[in-house]
Structure formats: C-alpha cells, structure tokens
Amino acid sequence: MRRILTSLVFAIVLIQTVSAQTKPRARDLGVPFDGTPGANNAITDVKGVEVGYTTLISGDGDKAIRTGVTAILPQGKQFNGRLFAAWHTLNGNGEMTGTTWIEESGALGSPILITNTHSVGIVRDAVIEWGAKKYPGGGYSGDFSLPVVAETYDGFLNDINGFHVKKEHVFAALDGAKTGPIAEGNVGGGTGMIAHGFKAGTGTASRVLEARFGGYTVGVLVQANYGSRQLFSVAGVPVGREISDLQPKRGDQTSSMGGKKIGEGDGSIIVILATDAPLLPHQLKRIAQRISLGIGKVGGRGENSSGDIFLAFSTANAAEIGKDEGVANVQMLPNDRINMLFWATAQATEEAIVNALVAGETTTGYKGNTVFALPHDRLRDTLKKYNRLSPDKK
C-alpha cells in the first residue's frame, strides 16, 4: 500500500510541475526543420487547446510502473460543445475509441486521452465519469458517452498487466491540463514508450502559415512508440544506421513485448492534430491522411504490427456547430487553398516525433529491461557529418 501511495503522490507532483520542465529540443541541438513554429512550438499554440499529464513511475523488476495518461482538451475544461473532426488510420493494429461516431457525425465533443494499451477501458470510463460530474443531470450523449481514448503498448518497460492506471489519474490529467509550453519525452501516456529503438514518448510541435496563406496555426502532439532503427532518419540523415548500437536491452530473457521484437518496425504511434483553420470534416480527413507523410520522413512505414491512428480537429466554427435550431452558417477554406496546411501537417508531425526522441531519457523498467536515450552529441555529430546541422548551431 505504501508503494501505491508513494506512486500516486509522485504522479501528482509531476502534474503540477510538468509545464515548467526545461529540456533541449530538436531545434536546440541544431536539427533543421522547414516551416515556422508557433510561440511554444506545441499543439497548445492553437488557441484554447490544453494538455495535461499524469506520469506514474515507481518500483522495479516485475513491479516496475512506467506509464501514465495524457489528456488533450480541444477548447479547455469549460468547453461543452462540438468541433469538426476526422480520423485516419495508416495501419490499424491499435485502438482509438469514439471514432465511429466521429466518422458518422463529423464532430468531436469530448476530451482526447492517450494511455497504454491495457488501460483504455478504465480511462474511457473515467472520462465519462469526469464529464458526468462536471455536467450533472445529463443523459446519453454521443459526445461524452463515446469519448476518444487512444493507446500504444508500453509492456517492455511497464508492468502493463498490473493495471496501474486508475480513474484518479485520469481526473488529475484532465483537471491539470494547461495551455502554454508542455513537457515531452517520458511523461503522461508516453512514459514507457519506444521509437526507432530509442526511448521516446510524448512530443509536440506547431506551424504558423504566412499571412498570405491565412496565418493559420497547425499543432501536433504525438505518442511515439513505433519504427525500426535502420529506417530512422532525421532531416534526411540516416541517423539509425549511423547510431546502430544502444539497442533496447532485456534484463530478463523471459520478458516480452506482447510477442513483438524490438526495433523491427513494430509498435504504434498516435497523432493528434489541432488547427484554427476553418475546415469541414472531409477536409480534416485529408489533413489527417497527410500525418502519414511526416511519419514517413522519420522512418515509419505503417508496418503490420503498428497501430498508426490519427485524429484532426478544427477549433473554427464551434459556435455554429453547437446550434440546436435554425441553420448553421459555417466557414470553409476552399480546397484550392489547403496545400499549405498539408505541408504544415507533415512538417509539424516530423518535428514532434524528433522532439519526443530528443526528450526521451534512458529508462530501466519491467524485469530490468532498458531502453536508451538518443545521444544528443552523436546526433549532432551525425548531422554535421552530412552537412545538415543548422548554421546557427554549428
């Protein structure tokens, strides 16, 4: 009991300090990216979007807990309306609840939660309970009754069958959500995640279009737990082939990752995209599809055992979507002006993944299994070798 209480207290401390964490990001190391980021280079650059985490780290061996919950509130904790939304899957070996209603209605009416594979059920139930307490007296709603909860598998580092995520952790992530800069790497649902054979987890980035293209903002948050080492690329440089050591290490040969081998392209990635551009659901579906291009640039190929699932929503038109009488008058960006949003989507996704890897910290977890951080010095040396280090960071 003492270990459980200590873990809960530790998690709450992380929630309170998560926005204040400072780590070098990919741009700080000299990784060159196309496009112009927003003020925080985060999904929270889209006005109204809030992000909160609960991070659970305690124990070792068979009892190692390395997991958590990430909460994304599309328009803050007080929002009780709907936003246009769409989803897309590059490869479907994963889960994102609520997508059937999003496909049918073209709208999102709930927070978005990301956790580990075996905690989807309790997180889903907790979101409904959180909404019921916040808005008492309500009956069935296709929005809060069918919330969006996604997952990636953290069983190599986390005692995933210990079912350590509880509803209180979900409430804390939702209630602690904030705007502004947000933490990356070993936080929230990304705590136990691995990408391209390195420690990864949560990452974020944003792009702001030029005024002549509308000045719109695109923000992305990823939970990266996918990809092979040999295909890992940063800014067009084959980093995975240049840094081929530091492979995940098993502490106990009986440990497993659900039957999957580490570093061969298995795993999953969840990507959530927000924009303030006035897009209709069919246009957001097109945006969600372009997320795949950003993943491809880093080295993801939508492998057979990977759950690559994406959700895109627009904060525009919220007042009109919420009408329950009369005729809604919504705005729509013409399709002939959507290309720059496609570009921004791929750019922000690419950078968010690299940010997750740069922020990842070497972690030893379940049964002594260890996953190593991407070494910053060697990343810089590799970029320099291929003449791809940003000029101002040489």
MARTORKE-166677 format. One line per 8 residues: number of its first residue (from 1); their letters; for each residue x negated, y, z of C-alpha. Coordinates in Angstrom, 1 decimal. Each point is the difference from the previous one (the first is absolute). Layout:
% residues N
NUM = a = X Y Z  ...;
***
This chain:
% residues 394
1 = mrriltsl = 0.0 0.0 0.0  -2.8 2.4 0.8  -1.5 -0.5 -3.5  3.3 0.8 -1.6  0.5 3.2 2.0  -3.6 1.1 -0.7  0.6 -0.5 -3.7  3.2 2.0 0.1;
9 = vfaivliq = -1.6 2.9 1.8  -3.0 -0.1 -2.4  2.4 0.1 -2.9  1.9 3.0 1.3  -3.3 1.9 0.6  -0.8 -0.6 -3.7  3.3 1.3 -1.0  -0.6 3.3 1.8;
17 = tvsaqtkp = -3.5 0.5 -1.4  0.3 -1.5 -3.4  0.4 3.4 -1.8  -3.1 1.4 1.7  -2.3 -2.8 -1.2  -2.8 1.2 -2.3  -1.9 -2.3 -2.3  -1.9 0.6 -3.2;
25 = rardlgvp = 2.3 -0.6 -3.0  -1.0 -1.0 -3.5  -0.5 3.5 -1.3  -2.2 0.8 3.0  -2.3 -2.8 -1.2  -0.2 1.4 -3.5  2.5 -2.2 -1.7  1.3 1.9 -3.1;
33 = fdgtpgan = 3.7 0.0 -0.7  2.1 1.7 -2.6  2.8 2.4 0.9  0.6 2.6 2.7  0.9 -1.3 3.5  2.4 1.8 2.4  -1.0 1.6 3.2  -0.2 -3.2 2.0;
41 = naitdvkg = -0.6 -2.3 -3.0  2.8 -2.2 1.5  3.6 -1.0 -0.6  0.9 2.6 2.6  -0.9 2.7 -2.6  3.5 -0.6 -1.3  2.1 2.3 2.1  2.0 -1.8 2.8;
49 = vevgyttl = -1.7 -3.3 -0.2  -1.1 -1.3 3.4  -2.2 -3.0 0.9  -0.4 -1.8 3.3  -2.0 -3.1 1.2  -0.1 -2.6 2.7  -3.3 -1.7 0.1  -0.4 -3.2 2.0;
57 = isgdgdka = -3.6 -1.1 0.8  -0.7 -2.4 2.9  -1.4 -3.4 0.9  -2.3 -2.3 -2.0  -0.3 -3.6 -1.2  3.4 -1.7 -0.4  1.7 3.0 1.7  -1.5 2.8 -2.1;
65 = irtgvtai = 2.6 2.6 -0.8  -0.9 2.2 -3.0  3.2 1.3 -1.4  2.6 2.8 0.2  2.7 2.0 -1.7  0.0 3.0 -2.4  3.1 2.2 -0.2  0.7 2.4 -2.9;
73 = lpqgkqfn = 2.9 2.4 0.5  0.8 1.5 -3.5  1.5 3.2 1.5  -0.8 -0.2 3.7  1.7 -1.4 3.0  3.1 2.1 -0.3  0.8 -0.8 -3.6  3.2 -2.0 -0.4;
81 = grlfaawh = 0.6 0.2 -3.8  -1.2 -1.6 -3.1  -2.8 0.5 -2.6  -0.3 -1.3 -3.5  -2.3 -3.0 0.0  -1.1 -3.1 -2.0  -2.3 -2.9 0.6  -2.2 -2.3 -2.1;
89 = tlngngem = -2.0 -3.1 0.5  -3.2 -0.8 -1.9  -0.1 -3.5 1.6  2.7 -1.2 2.3  -1.7 -2.2 2.6  1.1 2.3 2.8  3.0 1.7 1.6  1.6 3.4 0.1;
97 = tgttwiee = 3.5 -0.1 1.4  2.7 2.4 -1.1  -1.0 0.1 -3.6  3.1 -1.7 -1.3  2.1 3.0 1.2  -2.6 2.5 -1.3  0.2 -1.7 -3.4  3.8 0.2 0.0;
105 = sgalgspi = 0.5 3.5 1.5  -3.2 1.7 -1.2  -0.3 1.5 3.4  -2.0 -0.4 3.2  1.7 0.7 3.4  -2.4 -1.5 2.6  -3.5 0.4 1.3  -2.6 -2.2 -1.6;
113 = litnthsv = -2.0 -2.4 2.3  -3.0 -2.1 -0.8  -1.3 -2.8 2.2  -1.4 -3.6 -0.2  1.8 -2.8 -1.8  1.4 -1.8 3.0  1.3 3.2 1.7  2.3 1.2 -2.8;
121 = givrdavi = 3.1 -1.4 1.8  -0.5 1.7 3.4  -1.1 3.2 -1.7  3.2 0.1 -2.1  2.2 -0.7 3.0  -1.8 2.7 2.0  0.5 2.6 -2.7  3.7 -0.7 0.0;
129 = ewgakkyp = 0.1 0.3 3.8  -1.9 3.3 -0.2  2.5 1.4 -2.4  3.0 -1.3 2.0  -1.3 1.8 3.1  -0.7 3.2 -2.0  3.3 0.1 -1.7  2.4 -1.8 2.4;
137 = gggysgdf = 3.5 -1.0 -1.0  -0.9 -0.8 -3.6  1.0 -3.3 -1.7  -1.5 -1.7 -3.0  -2.2 2.1 -2.2  -1.8 -1.2 -3.1  -2.8 2.3 1.1  -0.8 -0.6 3.7;
145 = slpvvaet = 1.5 -3.5 -0.1  -2.3 -1.0 -2.8  -3.3 1.7 0.9  -3.2 -0.2 -2.0  -2.7 -2.1 1.7  -3.0 -1.3 -1.9  -2.9 -2.2 1.0  -3.5 -1.3 -0.7;
153 = ydgflndi = -1.7 -3.0 1.6  -2.5 0.5 2.8  -0.4 -3.6 1.2  -3.8 -0.1 -0.6  -0.6 2.6 2.8  3.2 -0.1 1.9  1.9 -2.6 2.0  2.9 0.4 -2.4;
161 = ngfhvkke = 2.0 -2.9 1.4  -0.1 1.6 3.5  2.6 2.5 -1.2  -1.5 2.9 1.9  1.9 2.8 -1.7  3.0 0.9 2.2  2.9 2.4 -0.5  -1.6 2.5 2.4;
169 = hvfaaldg = -3.0 0.2 -2.4  2.4 0.9 -2.8  1.7 2.6 2.0  -3.3 1.5 1.0  -1.2 0.2 -3.6  3.3 1.7 -1.1  0.1 2.4 2.9  -3.7 0.9 -0.4;
177 = aktgpiae = 0.2 0.8 -3.7  -1.5 3.3 -1.0  -0.9 2.2 -2.9  -3.6 1.2 -0.8  -3.2 -2.1 -0.1  0.4 -3.7 0.7  -2.4 -2.7 1.0  -1.2 -2.8 -2.3;
185 = gnvgggtg = -1.6 -3.4 0.1  0.6 -2.2 3.1  3.2 1.7 1.0  3.7 -0.9 0.1  1.0 -2.9 -2.3  -3.4 0.2 -1.6  -1.9 -1.0 3.2  -0.8 -3.5 -1.1;
193 = miahgfka = -0.1 0.4 -3.8  -2.8 -0.8 -2.5  -0.5 1.3 -3.6  -2.6 -1.3 -2.5  -1.7 -1.9 2.8  -0.6 3.1 2.2  2.0 1.3 3.0  2.7 2.3 -1.3;
201 = gtgtasrv = 3.5 0.7 1.1  1.8 3.4 -0.2  -1.0 2.6 -2.5  1.6 3.2 -1.4  -0.5 2.7 -2.6  1.9 2.6 -1.9  -0.1 2.0 -3.2  1.4 3.5 -0.8;
209 = learfggy = 0.8 0.8 -3.6  -1.0 3.2 -1.7  2.6 2.7 0.0  0.5 -0.4 -3.8  1.1 -3.6 0.7  2.4 1.0 2.8  -2.4 0.1 3.0  1.6 -3.1 1.4;
217 = tvgvlvqa = -1.7 -2.2 2.7  -0.4 -3.7 -0.1  -1.0 -1.8 3.2  -0.9 -3.7 0.5  -0.5 -2.3 3.0  -1.4 -3.5 -0.5  -0.3 -3.0 2.2  -2.9 -1.7 -1.8;
225 = nygsrqlf = -0.5 -3.7 0.5  -0.8 -1.3 -3.4  -2.7 -0.5 -2.7  -3.1 -1.9 -0.9  -3.5 1.2 0.8  -1.3 -0.6 -3.6  2.5 2.4 -1.5  -0.3 2.7 2.6;
233 = svagvpvg = -0.7 3.3 -1.7  -0.4 3.6 1.3  0.0 2.9 -2.5  -0.7 -2.5 -2.8  -3.1 -1.5 1.8  -0.1 -3.8 0.7  -0.4 0.4 3.7  1.2 -3.5 0.7;
241 = reisdlqp = -2.8 -1.5 -2.1  -2.6 2.3 1.4  1.0 -0.7 3.7  0.7 -3.7 -0.3  -1.1 -0.9 3.6  1.9 0.8 3.2  2.7 -2.5 -0.9  2.7 -0.8 2.6;
249 = krgdqtss = -1.3 -2.5 2.5  1.9 -2.7 1.7  -0.7 -0.5 3.7  1.8 -3.3 0.1  0.2 -2.2 -3.1  3.6 -1.0 1.0  1.2 3.5 -0.3  1.9 0.9 -3.2;
257 = mggkkige = 1.7 2.8 -1.8  3.2 -1.8 -0.8  -1.8 -2.4 -2.3  -1.5 2.9 -2.0  -3.7 0.4 -0.7  -1.6 3.4 0.8  -1.3 2.1 -2.8  1.5 -1.6 -3.0;
265 = gdgsiivi = 2.8 2.5 -0.7  2.5 -1.3 2.5  1.8 2.2 2.5  2.5 2.8 -0.5  0.3 3.8 -0.3  2.9 2.1 0.9  0.1 3.5 -1.5  2.5 2.8 1.0;
273 = latdapll = 0.2 3.1 -2.2  1.7 3.3 0.7  0.4 2.9 -2.2  1.9 3.3 0.0  0.5 -0.1 -3.8  3.7 -0.2 -0.9  0.2 -3.5 -1.4  2.9 -2.4 -0.5;
281 = phqlkria = -0.2 -3.7 1.1  -0.9 -1.2 -3.5  -2.8 2.5 -0.1  -1.2 -1.1 3.4  0.0 -3.6 -1.2  -2.4 1.2 -2.8  -2.2 1.8 2.7  0.0 -3.2 2.2;
289 = qrislgig = -1.2 -2.0 -3.0  -3.0 2.3 -0.5  -1.2 -0.8 3.5  -1.3 -3.2 -1.6  -2.5 2.0 -2.0  -1.7 1.5 3.1  -0.3 -3.5 1.5  -1.5 -1.2 -3.3;
297 = kvggrgen = -2.7 2.6 0.1  -1.2 -1.2 3.3  0.1 -3.7 -1.0  3.4 -1.4 0.7  1.6 -2.2 -2.6  3.3 -1.0 1.6  -1.3 -3.5 0.7  2.3 -3.0 0.6;
305 = ssgdifla = -0.2 0.0 3.8  0.2 3.8 0.3  3.1 1.9 1.1  -0.4 3.4 -1.8  3.2 1.9 0.7  0.6 3.7 -0.4  2.6 2.6 0.9  0.3 3.5 -1.3;
313 = fstanaae = 2.4 2.7 1.2  0.7 3.7 -0.7  0.8 2.6 2.6  1.8 2.2 -2.5  3.8 -0.1 -0.4  0.5 -1.1 3.6  2.8 2.4 0.6  1.9 -1.1 -3.1;
321 = igkdegva = -0.4 -3.7 0.5  1.5 0.4 3.5  3.3 1.4 -1.3  3.0 -2.2 0.6  2.4 2.1 -2.0  0.1 2.0 -3.2  -2.6 -0.4 -2.7  -3.7 0.0 0.8;
329 = nvqmlpnd = -2.2 2.3 -2.0  -3.5 -1.6 -0.1  -3.1 1.3 -1.7  -2.2 -2.2 -2.2  -3.4 0.5 -1.4  0.1 -0.7 -3.8  -1.7 -3.3 -1.0  -2.2 2.0 -2.3;
337 = rinmlfwa = -1.6 1.7 3.0  -0.6 -3.1 2.1  -3.5 -1.0 -1.2  -1.9 2.1 2.5  1.9 -1.8 2.8  -1.0 -3.3 -1.5  -3.6 1.2 0.1  0.3 1.3 3.6;
345 = taqateea = 1.5 -3.4 1.1  -2.9 -2.0 -1.3  -2.5 2.5 1.4  1.5 0.2 3.5  0.4 -3.8 0.2  -3.6 -0.6 -1.0  -1.3 2.4 2.6  2.3 -1.2 2.8;
353 = ivnalvag = -1.4 -3.5 -0.5  -3.6 1.2 0.1  0.8 2.1 3.1  1.4 -3.1 1.7  -3.3 -1.9 -0.7  -2.2 2.9 1.0  1.9 0.4 3.3  0.0 -3.8 0.8;
361 = etttgykg = -2.1 -1.0 3.0  -1.7 -3.4 0.4  2.4 -2.2 2.0  -0.3 -3.3 1.8  3.3 -1.6 0.7  1.9 -3.3 -0.1  -2.2 -3.0 0.8  -3.1 2.2 -0.3;
369 = ntvfalph = 0.6 0.8 -3.6  -1.8 3.1 -1.1  0.6 2.5 -2.9  -2.7 2.6 -0.7  0.4 3.6 -0.8  -1.0 1.4 -3.4  -3.4 1.5 0.7  0.0 3.7 -0.7;
377 = drlrdtlk = -3.6 0.3 -0.7  0.0 -2.8 -2.5  3.1 1.3 -1.7  -1.8 3.3 -0.5  -3.1 -1.7 -1.3  2.0 -2.0 -2.5  1.9 3.1 -1.3  -3.4 1.8 -0.3;
385 = kynrlspd = -1.5 -2.9 -1.9  2.8 0.3 -2.6  -0.2 3.8 0.1  3.5 0.3 1.4  -0.7 1.8 3.3  1.8 3.3 0.2  -2.5 2.8 -0.8  0.8 1.9 3.2;
393 = kk = -0.7 -3.1 2.1  -3.4 -1.0 -1.4;
***
